[in-house]
Amino acid sequence: YLYIDSGAFYRALTLLALRRNVAPDDEAALLALIEAAPIRITHPITAGQQYSVFAGDDPADLAPDLHSLDVTRAVSTVARIPAVRVALIARMRAMANEHSVVMVGRDIGKVVLPDATLKIALTAPAEERARRRHADLVAALGEGAPAPAQVLADIEARDLKDANQMAIAPDAIEIENRDGQRDGVVERVCALLAEALARRASAAAPAAEAAAVEAPAPVDTEAAA
């Protein structure tokens, strides 16, 4: 499976905008960037990363810079533009059609991939998410990382802004993801995926049989000629 963090698309676009002096609320310029430099996520090219991110034909991996302070401060402005969301969601769906994916994000099950084989809603308190995010920022930025209180405030502010997107899809399975539970969570998700794939295969079998019965007899083109 290809791991796709939907937030990486918005962060990558924000990073490109900052590097090209495009304002984060300039809809037309942002859409032009999306068209000129399509964003894609791949398996990581560097050890220790979850994925790599590229834009257009540029071989530079954007992933290491996606969580810089400048990007973090501007990304919510970029992500709130409806036309930008439509364009990036189309790209996410295209990648899901091209690969078997595990896609994470706040509106994946309801908006981006409503027909996903399996939908999991991992939940954790804001304080715990802030502690994890702070640890990631310290690893990436060292002494330049923001204080834990600031990280928590940013997460709580984002939760408030994204309240509508955070509504869980009605067919999603909610799993609490607290520290110390990782192995159990992984085991449960893998078991749920195996069940979902088995159900999909079982549902597909009768349809395939019906198609075989109803299809016209194959024509031997050489003999017909």
C-alpha positions as CSV (number, residue, x, y, z in Angstrom):
1,Y,0.0,0.0,0.0
2,L,1.0,3.6,-0.7
3,Y,0.6,5.8,2.4
4,I,-1.0,9.1,1.5
5,D,-1.3,11.9,4.0
6,S,-3.9,14.3,2.5
7,G,-2.5,17.1,4.5
8,A,0.8,16.8,2.7
9,F,-0.9,18.0,-0.5
10,Y,-2.0,21.2,1.2
11,R,1.4,21.7,2.9
12,A,3.2,21.0,-0.4
13,L,1.1,23.6,-2.2
14,T,1.7,26.1,0.7
15,L,5.4,25.5,0.5
16,L,5.5,26.1,-3.2
17,A,3.5,29.2,-2.8
18,L,5.9,30.6,-0.1
19,R,8.9,29.8,-2.3
20,R,7.3,31.6,-5.3
21,N,6.0,34.6,-3.4
22,V,2.4,33.6,-3.9
23,A,0.0,34.8,-1.2
24,P,-1.7,31.9,0.7
25,D,-5.2,33.5,-0.1
26,D,-4.5,34.1,-3.8
27,E,-6.9,31.6,-5.3
28,A,-6.0,32.1,-9.0
29,A,-2.3,31.9,-8.4
30,L,-2.6,28.8,-6.2
31,L,-4.7,27.0,-8.9
32,A,-2.1,27.9,-11.5
33,L,0.5,26.3,-9.3
34,I,-1.5,23.1,-8.9
35,E,-1.8,23.0,-12.7
36,A,1.8,23.8,-13.5
37,A,3.4,21.6,-10.8
38,P,1.1,18.6,-10.0
39,I,1.8,17.3,-6.6
40,R,2.3,13.6,-6.1
41,I,3.2,11.4,-3.1
42,T,5.5,8.3,-3.5
43,H,7.1,5.8,-1.2
44,P,9.9,7.4,0.7
45,I,13.2,7.9,-1.0
46,T,14.9,8.7,2.3
47,A,15.1,6.3,5.3
48,G,13.0,7.5,8.3
49,Q,10.4,9.3,6.2
50,Q,6.8,8.0,5.8
51,Y,6.6,9.3,2.2
52,S,8.2,11.6,-0.3
53,V,6.4,14.5,-2.0
54,F,7.2,15.9,-5.4
55,A,5.8,18.8,-7.5
56,G,5.9,18.6,-11.3
57,D,9.2,17.5,-12.8
58,D,11.3,18.8,-9.9
59,P,13.3,15.9,-8.4
60,A,13.6,17.6,-5.0
61,D,11.7,15.9,-2.2
62,L,9.5,18.5,-0.5
63,A,8.6,16.2,2.5
64,P,11.4,17.4,4.9
65,D,10.1,21.0,4.7
66,L,6.4,20.4,5.0
67,H,6.2,21.0,8.7
68,S,8.3,24.2,8.9
69,L,6.8,27.0,11.0
70,D,6.1,29.1,7.9
71,V,4.2,26.4,6.2
72,T,2.3,25.5,9.4
73,R,1.2,29.1,9.9
74,A,0.0,29.5,6.3
75,V,-1.5,26.1,5.4
76,S,-4.9,26.6,7.0
77,T,-5.5,29.7,4.8
78,V,-4.6,27.7,1.7
79,A,-6.7,24.7,2.7
80,R,-9.8,26.8,3.3
81,I,-10.1,27.9,-0.3
82,P,-12.9,25.8,-1.9
83,A,-11.5,25.7,-5.4
84,V,-8.1,24.7,-4.1
85,R,-9.7,21.8,-2.1
86,V,-11.6,20.7,-5.2
87,A,-8.4,20.6,-7.3
88,L,-6.3,18.8,-4.7
89,I,-9.1,16.3,-3.8
90,A,-9.2,15.4,-7.5
91,R,-5.5,14.7,-7.4
92,M,-5.9,12.5,-4.3
93,R,-8.7,10.5,-6.0
94,A,-6.6,10.0,-9.1
95,M,-3.8,8.6,-7.0
96,A,-6.2,6.3,-5.2
97,N,-7.3,5.0,-8.6
98,E,-3.7,4.4,-9.6
99,H,-2.6,2.6,-6.4
100,S,-3.8,0.6,-3.4
101,V,-3.6,3.3,-0.7
102,V,-3.9,4.0,2.9
103,M,-5.1,7.6,3.0
104,V,-5.3,9.7,6.1
105,G,-7.0,13.0,6.7
106,R,-10.0,14.6,8.3
107,D,-12.5,14.3,5.5
108,I,-11.3,11.2,3.7
109,G,-14.2,8.9,4.4
110,K,-17.0,11.4,3.8
111,V,-15.6,13.5,1.0
112,V,-12.4,12.3,-0.7
113,L,-13.0,8.5,-0.8
114,P,-16.6,7.9,0.2
115,D,-16.5,4.4,-1.4
116,A,-13.3,3.3,0.4
117,T,-13.0,-0.4,1.2
118,L,-12.5,0.3,4.9
119,K,-12.9,3.5,6.9
120,I,-11.2,3.9,10.3
121,A,-11.6,6.9,12.5
122,L,-8.6,7.0,14.9
123,T,-9.3,9.3,17.8
124,A,-7.2,10.8,20.6
125,P,-7.5,13.8,22.9
126,A,-6.0,17.1,21.7
127,E,-3.4,17.0,24.5
128,E,-2.1,13.6,23.3
129,R,-2.0,14.7,19.7
130,A,-0.2,17.8,20.7
131,R,2.5,15.9,22.6
132,R,3.1,13.6,19.6
133,R,3.2,16.6,17.2
134,H,5.6,18.4,19.4
135,A,7.9,15.4,19.5
136,D,7.8,15.3,15.7
137,L,8.6,19.0,15.5
138,V,11.5,18.6,17.9
139,A,12.9,15.8,15.8
140,A,12.6,17.9,12.6
141,L,13.4,21.4,13.9
142,G,15.4,20.9,17.1
143,E,15.6,24.0,19.2
144,G,13.5,25.8,16.6
145,A,10.4,23.8,17.5
146,P,7.5,25.7,19.1
147,A,6.7,25.2,22.8
148,P,4.3,22.4,23.7
149,A,1.7,24.9,24.8
150,Q,1.8,26.6,21.4
151,V,1.5,23.3,19.6
152,L,-1.6,22.4,21.7
153,A,-3.1,25.8,21.1
154,D,-2.6,25.4,17.3
155,I,-4.2,22.0,17.3
156,E,-7.2,23.2,19.3
157,A,-7.6,26.2,17.0
158,R,-7.4,23.9,13.9
159,D,-10.0,21.5,15.5
160,L,-12.3,24.4,15.9
161,K,-11.8,25.6,12.3
162,D,-12.2,22.1,10.9
163,A,-15.2,21.1,13.0
164,N,-17.3,20.3,9.9
165,Q,-14.6,18.2,8.3
166,M,-14.0,16.2,11.5
167,A,-17.5,14.7,11.5
168,I,-16.9,10.9,11.3
169,A,-18.4,9.0,8.3
170,P,-21.4,7.0,9.4
171,D,-19.9,3.7,8.1
172,A,-16.5,4.4,9.7
173,I,-15.2,2.3,12.6
174,E,-14.0,4.4,15.5
175,I,-10.8,3.3,17.3
176,E,-9.2,5.1,20.2
177,N,-5.5,5.5,19.6
178,R,-3.8,6.3,22.9
179,D,-0.2,5.8,23.7
180,G,0.7,2.2,24.7
181,Q,-2.0,0.8,22.4
182,R,-0.2,1.0,19.1
183,D,0.3,-2.8,18.6
184,G,-3.3,-3.5,19.5
185,V,-4.6,-0.8,17.2
186,V,-2.5,-2.1,14.3
187,E,-3.7,-5.7,14.9
188,R,-7.3,-4.6,14.9
189,V,-7.0,-2.5,11.8
190,C,-5.3,-5.4,9.9
191,A,-8.1,-7.7,11.0
192,L,-10.7,-5.3,9.9
193,L,-9.0,-4.8,6.5
194,A,-8.9,-8.6,6.0
195,E,-12.6,-8.8,6.7
196,A,-13.4,-5.9,4.4
197,L,-11.4,-7.4,1.6
198,A,-13.0,-10.8,2.1
199,R,-16.5,-9.2,1.9
200,R,-15.5,-7.3,-1.2
201,A,-14.3,-10.5,-2.9
202,S,-17.4,-12.3,-1.9
203,A,-19.6,-9.6,-3.3
204,A,-17.7,-9.4,-6.5
205,A,-17.9,-13.2,-7.2
206,P,-21.7,-13.4,-8.0
207,A,-21.4,-10.3,-10.2
208,A,-18.6,-11.9,-12.2
209,E,-20.6,-15.2,-12.6
210,A,-23.6,-13.2,-13.8
211,A,-21.5,-11.3,-16.3
212,A,-20.1,-14.6,-17.6
213,V,-23.5,-16.1,-18.1
214,E,-25.0,-13.1,-19.8
215,A,-22.1,-12.3,-22.0
216,P,-22.4,-13.3,-25.7
217,A,-20.3,-16.2,-26.9
218,P,-16.8,-15.0,-27.9
219,V,-16.2,-14.6,-31.6
220,D,-13.2,-16.2,-33.2
221,T,-12.2,-13.3,-35.3
222,E,-9.9,-15.3,-37.5
223,A,-12.6,-17.9,-38.3
224,A,-15.2,-15.2,-38.9
225,A,-13.0,-13.4,-41.3
